[in-house]
Amino acid sequence: MKKIFFFIESLEIGGAEKSLLTLLHSFNFKNYEIDLMMLKEGTFLQDVPAFVNIIFLEELRPSYFKRLKYFISKKIKLKNLHPAQYFWQIYNDHFNVYKTEYDIAIAYSQGFSTYFVAEKITAKIKFAWLNTDYKKAGYQIAFDHPFYEKFTKIIAVSTEAKLSLEKELMQTKKELEIEIIKDIVDTNFIISQANQSLKIKFEADKINIVSVGRLVVSKGFNLAVEACAILLNKGYKINWYIVGEGVERKHLQRQIKEQKLERFFFLLGEDLNPYPYIKSADIYVQTSLFEGLGLSLIEAKHLSKQIVTTDFAGSNEIIQNNETGLIAEINSVNIACKIQQLIENPELKNQFSANLAKLKNIDKELSLLQIEKLIKNA
């Protein structure tokens, strides 16, 4: 029986975490022994299948982890490194090589997961998942290349994620084998979850806008606040809801207060099931500055929503502009303009809905076939 090792930092709410859970539930692991290692628990921990052996990395105590993160936040500007790179540079000797040997080891995200699997896990075959725009996320290829060389293959979740890494690799004048395998999305699961009750009541006389994502800079929710103010000033009756939690909450709350939007813009916090909000929304808006793939956007698409998304690298892999949604420039004025276009042109709703209804759950099956090939050929 082959032994497969997965590493992800935690199972907090996020795209990579959700994708990993869908993989564990969808792939037939009957003839495999699966270990999943994490730094800490997360909201999705309860959803891990029973056959998975969960391991926590005991060397990294939570209290020390918090102190170290604070230290990094103060020192990182002195180094031209991503925080995860600086973290590993000063702390990697604290971790021992894990004793168990595996047939396959998978780092299910860039950064710490990749460094740990590269140096501390013994396996015949290693794969590293890349689920962000490498350059825009702030990683430095000169630091990462020696780690990536220890992997059999890098798996990018989108064409743009692959291109971003390849562009940085040109600096090293070396090549790495990179394959595109999109994050797994289970349409049937999303639809069933979306049919559950909504925890709040949307106002029927308002245009209800929903966005889903962690409250972090890369999601661009400051642009959402600005776009909301623009639309209200134009006389549109809207409410905007953000489903998600994160470190930018205080900044966003301050911005909402400064714009006097407390009765129109709402930070709902994280929810294990954001799909009823998406389903009930009149318009779904993605304001991201960059994404690896944009899983929430894909989920909104599978719920046949009216969509406005920013033109982050890879957005056109998900939304066909003027066919299945509208793509806006990455600024609040154009985001507001595209939302206004949807409001003022109801015929677009019928057009987009008809096009979205043609979608089938083929991406999931293709991704599973690619992963099956990876594992069976290892």
Secondary structure, 3 states (H helix, E strand, C coil): CEEEEEECCCCCCCHHHHHHHHHHHHCCCCCEEEEEEECCCCHHHHHCCCCCEEEECCCCCHHHHHHHHHHHHHHHHHCCCCHHHHHHHHHHHHCCCCCCEEEEEEECCCCHHHHHHHHHCEEEEEEEEECCCCCCCCCCHHHHHHHHCCCCEEEECCHHHHHHHHHHHCCCCCCCCEEECCCCCCHHHHHHHHCCCCCCCCCCCCEEEEEECCCCHHHCHHHHHHHHHHHHHCCCCEEEEEEECCCCHHHHHHHHHHCCCCCCEEEEECCCCCHHHHHHCCEEEECCCCCCCCHHHHHHHHCCCCEEEECCCCHHHHCCECCCEEEECCCHHHHHHHHHHHHHCHHHHHHHHHHHHCCCCHHHHHHHHHHHHHHHHC
